[in-house]
Amino acid sequence: MAMIAQRLGFSTLLVERGRHPRFAIGESSTPLANRLLEELARDYKLPFLKPLCKWGTWQQQTPQLACGIKRGFTFYHHEFGKPFAPDPDGNRQLLVGASPNEVVADTHWYRPDFDHYLVKKAQDMGVIYLDQLELGSANEGSNCFRLEGKHLGQPIKIEGELVLDATGPRGFLFRALELQERQFSTLPPTQALFSHFMGVGPLPDSFSSNGRLPPYPPEQAAVHHIFPGGWVWVLKFNNGLTSAGVAATEQLADKLNLHTGEAGWKNLLRELPSLAEIFQSAKAVVPFIHQRRVSFQSSVVTGQRWAMLPSAAGVVDPLLSTGFPLTLLGIERLAGILQRHGTGLSSSNELQEYGRLTTRELETTAQLVAALYSTMDRFSLFRELSLLYFAAASFSETARRLNKPALADSFLLCKHSVFGPELIACGRRAAKAGTEAEAADLQNAIRAVIQPFEVAGLTDRTRHPWYPALVSDLYAAAPKLGVSEADIRMMLKECGLEKGCT
C-alpha cells in the first residue's frame, strides 16, 4: 500500500513497531490473491511483485526468498482418539486443485523473508521507513491527521493527510480512537495456537490413495485436518520449516488448555494419533503463540482522514485462506480512490463506501466460516459448503483474468443479487440441517447455487471428493463468462498454460 501511494505521487511514511525480518502468521496464498497481486504489479508499475505470483517464477527469479508450493486445498476429517484409517472411498477427505502443474502453482509466503523483501523494495522506491516506533496517540483534525509517539526512545510527531492502518486486528487506530468491537452474529468464539516447526514428518501411509492418482501431491497444499470443533493447518516451506497451528471453538480450546502453549499443543496431539505421528520428531523453532480470540471486527472502518486495511478492520479465521484476497481487494480499492481524488480524498464518499464494502465482505466470510464450524462433525456437509467458497473464488479469478472484473466485484460474490444471498441462506440452513433428508436437500441446493458460476467442475459428482484443475472446465464455462473459446485460449496463454490452448 505504501509503495502504491508513493508511486501515485504522495509523500509516504511507513512506520513499524518492531523490526524486520520477523515472525508473522498469515501465509497461504490463493489463485485469486495471486491474480490481485499481478494486477497491482501491472497497474502501479511494481514489476518485482510479479515473480511472486507463481511458484515457477518465484523459484527462477527470487530463490533467496523461502516459500512453499501450494497446488490446492487438502482436507482430512479426524475423529478424536482414533487414527486416520485408510479411506478408499474418500468419505473423509476433500482435495480441490488450484493449478494444473507446479510452474503456475500458488505459494505459501514465508513472511520473515517476504515482508522484509517488500519493506526493502519500498525504501528503494523512496518510501520513508521508520521502525522501532511506538505510537501513543492519534488525533484527526480538519486539515491533517496527527500521530505522536516515540522513535528509539525519543518523542516524535507525525502529520499527514491520510493514515492507512495495517496493524492487524485490535490494532493501533482501533485502540487510539477508542473504537468499539462488533461481534459476528453467527461465528462461534475461537482460539488459536501456532508456531513454526522443524522436523515435521510426511503424512502416514493411512492417508494414501490406495493406488489412485490424486489431482496433486496432497501435501503440496494448504492441508486442513478437520475434527469436531476445530481444525489444524499444516503448511510446508522449502527451507525445512513447517507452519502449523490449531483453531478451535472456545469450549474445545479450554478443554485442551490451548492457553498453556506447548502443553496445549501436546494435549491436542494426544487426541489425534495420526497427527501425533507427523509431529513426533518435530520441534517448535519459535515460541508458541496463543490467540485468546481469533475473530474480530471493528465497528468503524474509515474516517475523514483515515482508513483501515481489511486486515485491520477485521479477521474471521484462517480457514480457507481468505485473509490475503480480502486485504488485496482493499488495497486495490484504496489505491483507486487515491488515484482518483488525490488530496481531495477527505471529501469523497468513496472512502465511506470502501468501509461499507469491507464490512460486508468480512461478514459474508464469517457467515460461511460459521457454517463450516457448525458442520465439522458432519464432514459430508462440510465438504459441500466449502464448495461455495471454491466456486466463488474460481469464478472471480477467471473473470479477472479475462479482464472482466465487473462480473466479480466483491469477495465471495457477496454483492451478486443471487449468489450472495443464497450463500448466506445455505449457511443458515446448515446449522439446522439435523436429519439426513435435510442435509441431502441442502447439498442439492448448494450445487444449484454453484451451477451458474461453475468454472472448475465442482458440480461433477464423478470427481467427488477430488477436483483437479482442468483447462477443459474453463472452455466449457466460456458462455457463463460471456467470452469465446478464443478468449479462454488467450487467457491460458497469458497464464503460462500454452499446453492447455491446443
C-alpha positions as semicolon CSV with decimal commas, in nm:
position;residue;x (nm);y (nm);z (nm)
1;M;0,000;0,000;0,000
2;A;0,287;0,236;0,084
3;M;0,457;0,162;-0,247
4;I;0,138;0,236;-0,440
5;A;0,087;0,565;-0,255
6;Q;0,446;0,660;-0,332
7;R;0,400;0,566;-0,698
8;L;0,092;0,791;-0,712
9;G;0,300;1,090;-0,601
10;F;0,223;1,105;-0,230
11;S;0,497;1,166;0,024
12;T;0,469;0,839;0,213
13;L;0,586;0,733;0,556
14;L;0,578;0,365;0,656
15;V;0,609;0,302;1,031
16;E;0,676;-0,024;1,212
17;R;0,665;-0,102;1,583
18;G;0,916;-0,389;1,559
19;R;1,192;-0,477;1,314
20;H;1,219;-0,694;1,004
21;P;1,275;-0,980;0,948
22;R;1,017;-1,101;1,198
23;F;0,775;-1,388;1,252
24;A;0,426;-1,332;1,116
25;I;0,122;-1,553;1,065
26;G;-0,099;-1,548;0,755
27;E;0,098;-1,736;0,491
28;S;-0,113;-1,922;0,236
29;S;-0,186;-1,751;-0,094
30;T;-0,464;-1,842;-0,338
31;P;-0,525;-1,810;-0,713
32;L;-0,746;-1,504;-0,659
33;A;-0,489;-1,340;-0,430
34;N;-0,215;-1,401;-0,684
35;R;-0,425;-1,251;-0,961
36;L;-0,487;-0,941;-0,750
37;L;-0,114;-0,914;-0,683
38;E;-0,047;-0,938;-1,056
39;E;-0,295;-0,658;-1,124
40;L;-0,136;-0,431;-0,863
41;A;0,208;-0,502;-1,011
42;R;0,078;-0,410;-1,357
43;D;-0,134;-0,107;-1,268
44;Y;0,118;0,061;-1,037
45;K;0,443;-0,035;-1,205
46;L;0,572;-0,272;-0,938
47;P;0,736;-0,536;-1,161
48;F;0,924;-0,706;-0,876
49;L;0,589;-0,829;-0,741
50;K;0,504;-1,031;-1,049
51;P;0,752;-1,319;-0,996
52;L;0,596;-1,372;-0,652
53;C;0,261;-1,462;-0,809
54;K;0,359;-1,815;-0,919
55;W;0,580;-2,088;-0,778
56;G;0,773;-2,125;-1,105
57;T;0,871;-1,760;-1,148
58;W;0,934;-1,726;-0,775
59;Q;1,192;-2,007;-0,789
60;Q;1,352;-1,869;-1,104
61;Q;1,377;-1,502;-1,007
62;T;1,368;-1,478;-0,627
63;P;1,500;-1,812;-0,497
64;Q;1,655;-1,637;-0,196
65;L;1,306;-1,590;-0,052
66;A;1,174;-1,901;0,121
67;C;0,824;-2,017;0,032
68;G;0,616;-2,329;-0,007
69;I;0,441;-2,474;-0,309
70;K;0,061;-2,480;-0,297
71;R;-0,119;-2,683;-0,560
72;G;-0,456;-2,677;-0,386
73;F;-0,657;-2,726;-0,068
74;T;-0,642;-3,062;0,111
75;F;-0,889;-3,164;0,382
76;Y;-0,891;-3,474;0,604
77;H;-1,156;-3,546;0,865
78;H;-1,050;-3,695;1,201
79;E;-1,226;-3,845;1,499
80;F;-1,083;-3,783;1,844
81;G;-0,896;-4,077;1,987
82;K;-0,879;-4,265;1,656
83;P;-0,604;-4,280;1,392
84;F;-0,691;-4,178;1,039
85;A;-0,783;-4,513;0,884
86;P;-0,744;-4,598;0,513
87;D;-1,020;-4,422;0,321
88;P;-1,054;-4,584;-0,024
89;D;-1,391;-4,419;-0,094
90;G;-1,275;-4,073;0,008
91;N;-1,550;-4,025;0,263
92;R;-1,320;-3,835;0,498
93;Q;-1,125;-3,622;0,253
94;L;-1,154;-3,341;0,001
95;L;-0,887;-3,227;-0,247
96;V;-0,952;-2,919;-0,459
97;G;-0,683;-2,841;-0,715
98;A;-0,585;-2,480;-0,778
99;S;-0,330;-2,530;-1,056
100;P;-0,267;-2,793;-1,325
101;N;0,111;-2,800;-1,267
102;E;0,389;-2,677;-1,041
103;V;0,503;-2,396;-1,271
104;V;0,185;-2,191;-1,219
105;A;0,117;-2,314;-0,866
106;D;0,035;-2,087;-0,574
107;T;0,265;-2,042;-0,277
108;H;0,288;-2,021;0,099
109;W;0,464;-1,698;0,187
110;Y;0,739;-1,735;0,448
111;R;0,663;-1,398;0,596
112;P;1,001;-1,313;0,756
113;D;1,156;-1,324;0,407
114;F;0,856;-1,195;0,212
115;D;0,774;-0,896;0,433
116;H;1,138;-0,791;0,469
117;Y;1,178;-0,802;0,091
118;L;0,878;-0,573;0,039
119;V;1,000;-0,326;0,300
120;K;1,337;-0,301;0,126
121;K;1,165;-0,250;-0,210
122;A;0,951;0,026;-0,059
123;Q;1,263;0,201;0,065
124;D;1,424;0,166;-0,277
125;M;1,123;0,349;-0,422
126;G;1,161;0,641;-0,182
127;V;0,913;0,546;0,090
128;I;1,038;0,682;0,423
129;Y;1,060;0,390;0,664
130;L;1,090;0,411;1,043
131;D;1,096;0,100;1,258
132;Q;1,108;0,059;1,637
133;L;0,848;0,336;1,654
134;E;0,594;0,318;1,934
135;L;0,284;0,526;1,857
136;G;0,085;0,656;2,152
137;S;-0,188;0,888;2,027
138;A;-0,386;0,974;1,714
139;N;-0,588;1,289;1,650
140;E;-0,795;1,363;1,341
141;G;-0,803;1,734;1,260
142;S;-0,976;1,933;0,989
143;N;-0,657;1,973;0,785
144;C;-0,443;1,677;0,883
145;F;-0,411;1,367;1,096
146;R;-0,159;1,381;1,382
147;L;0,027;1,089;1,535
148;E;0,255;1,107;1,837
149;G;0,486;0,853;1,991
150;K;0,847;0,761;2,047
151;H;1,114;0,656;1,800
152;L;1,413;0,486;1,958
153;G;1,311;0,643;2,287
154;Q;1,281;0,998;2,152
155;P;0,947;1,183;2,114
156;I;0,819;1,207;1,757
157;K;0,524;1,387;1,595
158;I;0,388;1,297;1,252
159;E;0,134;1,487;1,042
160;G;-0,024;1,361;0,722
161;E;-0,329;1,397;0,503
162;L;-0,426;1,032;0,537
163;V;-0,345;0,744;0,771
164;L;-0,388;0,387;0,649
165;D;-0,381;0,132;0,930
166;A;-0,231;-0,210;0,856
167;T;-0,162;-0,304;1,220
168;G;-0,397;-0,603;1,229
169;P;-0,693;-0,691;1,450
170;R;-0,741;-0,468;1,755
171;G;-0,461;-0,260;1,609
172;F;-0,338;0,094;1,662
173;L;-0,626;0,310;1,539
174;F;-0,884;0,081;1,695
175;R;-0,723;0,141;2,034
176;A;-0,614;0,503;1,990
177;L;-0,954;0,621;1,864
178;E;-1,133;0,407;2,125
179;L;-1,350;0,236;1,866
180;Q;-1,599;-0,035;1,953
181;E;-1,576;-0,402;1,856
182;R;-1,862;-0,555;1,659
183;Q;-1,938;-0,924;1,704
184;F;-2,001;-1,155;1,409
185;S;-2,356;-1,274;1,466
186;T;-2,316;-1,645;1,388
187;L;-1,945;-1,717;1,425
188;P;-1,854;-1,905;1,745
189;P;-1,572;-1,761;1,959
190;T;-1,249;-1,938;1,865
191;Q;-0,892;-1,954;1,991
192;A;-0,571;-2,033;1,805
193;L;-0,232;-2,179;1,893
194;F;0,053;-2,193;1,642
195;S;0,425;-2,197;1,574
196;H;0,685;-2,287;1,311
197;F;0,840;-2,633;1,336
198;M;1,146;-2,825;1,218
199;G;1,131;-3,199;1,157
200;V;0,764;-3,237;1,067
201;G;0,713;-3,578;0,908
202;P;0,511;-3,674;0,599
203;L;0,154;-3,793;0,608
204;P;0,137;-4,154;0,731
205;D;0,056;-4,434;0,487
206;S;-0,304;-4,440;0,612
207;F;-0,361;-4,114;0,418
208;S;-0,250;-4,270;0,087
209;S;-0,487;-4,307;-0,206
210;N;-0,455;-4,686;-0,243
211;G;-0,308;-4,668;-0,591
212;R;-0,532;-4,392;-0,721
213;L;-0,357;-4,083;-0,851
214;P;-0,468;-3,769;-0,661
215;P;-0,507;-3,440;-0,852
216;Y;-0,183;-3,314;-0,694
217;P;0,057;-3,433;-0,420
218;P;-0,171;-3,385;-0,116
219;E;0,093;-3,210;0,096
220;Q;0,170;-2,955;-0,177
221;A;-0,127;-2,766;-0,045
222;A;-0,283;-2,590;0,248
223;V;-0,351;-2,907;0,445
224;H;-0,655;-2,890;0,674
225;H;-0,710;-3,156;0,940
226;I;-1,075;-3,117;1,043
227;F;-1,235;-3,250;1,361
228;P;-1,547;-3,159;1,562
229;G;-1,494;-2,809;1,696
230;G;-1,178;-2,714;1,513
231;W;-0,901;-2,781;1,267
232;V;-0,524;-2,791;1,226
233;W;-0,332;-2,633;0,937
234;V;-0,001;-2,763;0,804
235;L;0,192;-2,553;0,550
236;K;0,537;-2,671;0,439
237;F;0,809;-2,429;0,323
238;N;1,114;-2,508;0,111
239;N;1,356;-2,405;0,388
240;G;1,276;-2,706;0,608
241;L;1,024;-2,522;0,823
242;T;0,654;-2,601;0,857
243;S;0,386;-2,363;0,976
244;A;0,127;-2,542;1,184
245;G;-0,141;-2,445;1,428
246;V;-0,490;-2,510;1,552
247;A;-0,807;-2,301;1,555
248;A;-1,080;-2,431;1,783
249;T;-1,404;-2,324;1,944
250;E;-1,365;-2,173;2,287
251;Q;-1,520;-2,477;2,454
252;L;-1,276;-2,717;2,289
253;A;-0,979;-2,482;2,332
254;D;-1,042;-2,454;2,703
255;K;-1,083;-2,832;2,733
256;L;-0,742;-2,878;2,566
257;N;-0,587;-2,591;2,765
258;L;-0,454;-2,430;2,449
259;H;-0,360;-2,124;2,653
260;T;-0,072;-2,326;2,802
261;G;0,117;-2,317;2,471
262;E;0,329;-2,623;2,401
263;A;0,146;-2,825;2,666
264;G;-0,183;-2,741;2,497
265;W;-0,042;-2,849;2,160
266;K;0,059;-3,183;2,311
267;N;-0,289;-3,221;2,458
268;L;-0,432;-3,181;2,107
269;L;-0,191;-3,433;1,954
270;R;-0,288;-3,692;2,213
271;E;-0,644;-3,668;2,080
272;L;-0,533;-3,703;1,716
273;P;-0,299;-4,006;1,684
274;S;-0,223;-3,964;1,314
275;L;-0,124;-3,600;1,363
276;A;0,086;-3,703;1,661
277;E;0,275;-3,938;1,428
278;I;0,350;-3,649;1,190
279;F;0,479;-3,429;1,474
280;Q;0,653;-3,695;1,684
281;S;1,003;-3,564;1,595
282;A;0,905;-3,202;1,533
283;K;1,046;-2,913;1,735
284;A;0,900;-2,564;1,755
285;V;1,159;-2,307;1,642
286;V;0,968;-2,005;1,772
287;P;0,770;-1,986;2,097
288;F;0,409;-2,100;2,067
289;I;0,167;-1,810;2,018
290;H;-0,180;-1,834;2,170
291;Q;-0,461;-1,610;2,049
292;R;-0,736;-1,589;2,307
293;R;-0,978;-1,463;2,044
294;V;-0,927;-1,510;1,669
295;S;-1,226;-1,330;1,521
296;F;-1,255;-0,954;1,537
297;Q;-1,443;-0,674;1,363
298;S;-1,415;-0,301;1,417
299;S;-1,746;-0,116;1,433
300;V;-1,595;0,165;1,221
301;V;-1,350;0,116;0,932
302;T;-1,294;0,470;0,798
303;G;-1,298;0,835;0,899
304;Q;-1,242;1,160;0,714
305;R;-0,865;1,115;0,707
306;W;-0,808;0,752;0,794
307;A;-0,895;0,402;0,683
308;M;-0,816;0,051;0,795
309;L;-0,696;-0,211;0,554
310;P;-0,926;-0,515;0,569
311;S;-0,663;-0,695;0,779
312;A;-0,704;-0,428;1,049
313;A;-1,079;-0,386;1,002
314;G;-1,146;-0,747;1,091
315;V;-1,038;-1,108;1,085
316;V;-1,256;-1,417;1,068
317;D;-1,047;-1,737;1,075
318;P;-0,753;-1,880;0,878
319;L;-0,988;-2,145;0,738
320;L;-0,994;-2,126;0,353
321;S;-0,708;-1,869;0,338
322;T;-0,942;-1,570;0,294
323;G;-0,716;-1,307;0,451
324;F;-0,488;-1,231;0,154
325;P;-0,758;-1,177;-0,110
326;L;-0,969;-0,969;0,129
327;T;-0,676;-0,739;0,205
328;L;-0,552;-0,718;-0,155
329;L;-0,903;-0,621;-0,266
330;G;-0,893;-0,347;-0,005
331;I;-0,555;-0,224;-0,127
332;E;-0,685;-0,218;-0,484
333;R;-0,988;-0,011;-0,382
334;L;-0,794;0,234;-0,168
335;A;-0,538;0,276;-0,446
336;G;-0,816;0,360;-0,691
337;I;-0,959;0,619;-0,451
338;L;-0,618;0,777;-0,404
339;Q;-0,564;0,785;-0,779
340;R;-0,900;0,948;-0,848
341;H;-0,913;1,202;-0,566
342;G;-0,559;1,281;-0,460
343;T;-0,555;1,546;-0,189
344;G;-0,933;1,585;-0,216
345;L;-0,975;1,241;-0,066
346;S;-1,138;1,352;0,258
347;S;-1,438;1,498;0,076
348;S;-1,503;1,178;-0,117
349;N;-1,790;0,946;-0,028
350;E;-1,587;0,664;-0,180
351;L;-1,388;0,620;0,139
352;Q;-1,708;0,553;0,332
353;E;-1,827;0,313;0,062
354;Y;-1,494;0,132;0,091
355;G;-1,566;0,088;0,461
356;R;-1,916;-0,045;0,399
357;L;-1,797;-0,298;0,141
358;T;-1,509;-0,410;0,362
359;T;-1,756;-0,479;0,643
360;R;-1,996;-0,661;0,411
361;E;-1,721;-0,888;0,279
362;L;-1,597;-0,969;0,629
363;E;-1,947;-1,052;0,748
364;T;-2,019;-1,272;0,446
365;T;-1,693;-1,458;0,504
366;A;-1,788;-1,502;0,869
367;Q;-2,128;-1,644;0,771
368;L;-1,964;-1,913;0,558
369;V;-1,693;-1,995;0,811
370;A;-1,956;-2,017;1,087
371;A;-2,149;-2,269;0,876
372;L;-1,831;-2,471;0,827
373;Y;-1,764;-2,478;1,201
374;S;-2,122;-2,596;1,259
375;T;-2,064;-2,894;1,027
376;M;-1,717;-3,007;1,137
377;D;-1,885;-3,312;1,289
378;R;-2,076;-3,378;0,962
379;F;-1,796;-3,386;0,708
380;S;-2,013;-3,468;0,404
381;L;-2,200;-3,142;0,459
382;F;-1,879;-2,953;0,543
383;R;-1,739;-3,055;0,203
384;E;-2,046;-2,933;0,015
385;L;-2,048;-2,598;0,195
386;S;-1,679;-2,543;0,123
387;L;-1,753;-2,574;-0,249
388;L;-1,941;-2,242;-0,226
389;Y;-1,607;-2,078;-0,147
390;F;-1,424;-2,257;-0,428
391;A;-1,697;-2,174;-0,678
392;A;-1,693;-1,803;-0,594
393;A;-1,313;-1,783;-0,581
394;S;-1,253;-1,968;-0,910
395;F;-1,523;-1,768;-1,091
396;S;-1,380;-1,440;-0,959
397;E;-1,023;-1,527;-1,052
398;T;-1,125;-1,634;-1,403
399;A;-1,336;-1,323;-1,461
400;R;-1,048;-1,101;-1,357
401;R;-0,800;-1,288;-1,578
402;L;-1,040;-1,227;-1,866
403;N;-1,034;-0,855;-1,776
404;K;-1,400;-0,864;-1,674
405;P;-1,376;-0,761;-1,308
406;A;-1,732;-0,627;-1,308
407;L;-1,853;-0,988;-1,308
408;A;-1,684;-1,041;-0,971
409;D;-1,667;-0,707;-0,790
410;S;-1,687;-0,843;-0,437
411;F;-1,535;-1,123;-0,231
412;L;-1,742;-1,443;-0,231
413;L;-1,961;-1,262;-0,486
414;C;-2,138;-1,110;-0,185
415;K;-2,277;-0,820;-0,392
416;H;-2,421;-1,052;-0,658
417;S;-2,800;-1,040;-0,639
418;V;-2,833;-1,420;-0,643
419;F;-2,512;-1,583;-0,525
420;G;-2,458;-1,356;-0,222
421;P;-2,800;-1,411;-0,057
422;E;-2,802;-1,780;-0,148
423;L;-2,461;-1,835;0,010
424;I;-2,587;-1,685;0,336
425;A;-2,911;-1,884;0,314
426;C;-2,719;-2,209;0,269
427;G;-2,504;-2,127;0,569
428;R;-2,808;-2,067;0,787
429;R;-2,968;-2,390;0,671
430;A;-2,654;-2,586;0,755
431;A;-2,682;-2,519;1,126
432;K;-3,039;-2,651;1,123
433;A;-2,992;-2,950;0,892
434;G;-3,030;-3,215;1,159
435;T;-3,164;-3,506;0,955
436;E;-3,013;-3,691;0,659
437;A;-3,301;-3,574;0,439
438;E;-3,241;-3,209;0,534
439;A;-2,868;-3,246;0,470
440;A;-2,934;-3,406;0,129
441;D;-3,173;-3,126;0,034
442;L;-2,914;-2,868;0,134
443;Q;-2,642;-3,040;-0,068
444;N;-2,865;-3,027;-0,376
445;A;-2,940;-2,660;-0,308
446;I;-2,570;-2,579;-0,281
447;R;-2,496;-2,738;-0,617
448;A;-2,786;-2,546;-0,772
449;V;-2,637;-2,221;-0,640
450;I;-2,295;-2,311;-0,779
451;Q;-2,405;-2,423;-1,124
452;P;-2,438;-2,078;-1,293
453;F;-2,089;-1,986;-1,168
454;E;-1,928;-2,323;-1,231
455;V;-1,583;-2,293;-1,391
456;A;-1,397;-2,570;-1,205
457;G;-1,602;-2,890;-1,235
458;L;-1,727;-2,865;-0,877
459;T;-2,074;-2,998;-0,961
460;D;-1,937;-3,303;-1,142
461;R;-2,025;-3,577;-0,893
462;T;-1,798;-3,827;-1,068
463;R;-1,496;-3,632;-0,939
464;H;-1,610;-3,613;-0,578
465;P;-1,411;-3,579;-0,348
466;W;-1,110;-3,500;-0,571
467;Y;-1,137;-3,198;-0,801
468;P;-0,840;-3,147;-1,034
469;A;-0,771;-2,812;-1,201
470;L;-0,854;-2,878;-1,569
471;V;-0,838;-2,624;-1,851
472;S;-1,125;-2,808;-2,020
473;D;-1,355;-2,677;-1,746
474;L;-1,264;-2,321;-1,843
475;Y;-1,351;-2,380;-2,208
476;A;-1,684;-2,530;-2,105
477;A;-1,756;-2,226;-1,886
478;A;-1,692;-1,966;-2,158
479;P;-2,066;-1,887;-2,209
480;K;-2,111;-1,820;-1,836
481;L;-1,836;-1,560;-1,856
482;G;-1,964;-1,405;-2,178
483;V;-1,649;-1,490;-2,374
484;S;-1,547;-1,714;-2,662
485;E;-1,318;-2,017;-2,663
486;A;-1,060;-1,795;-2,833
487;D;-1,073;-1,562;-2,531
488;I;-1,016;-1,857;-2,299
489;R;-0,725;-1,973;-2,516
490;M;-0,563;-1,629;-2,497
491;M;-0,612;-1,615;-2,120
492;L;-0,447;-1,954;-2,075
493;K;-0,153;-1,846;-2,286
494;E;-0,108;-1,534;-2,076
495;C;-0,115;-1,753;-1,764
496;G;0,169;-1,968;-1,898
497;L;-0,054;-2,263;-1,985
498;E;0,020;-2,290;-2,356
499;K;-0,031;-2,668;-2,346
500;G;-0,389;-2,608;-2,244
501;C;-0,451;-2,393;-2,550
502;T;-0,449;-2,669;-2,810
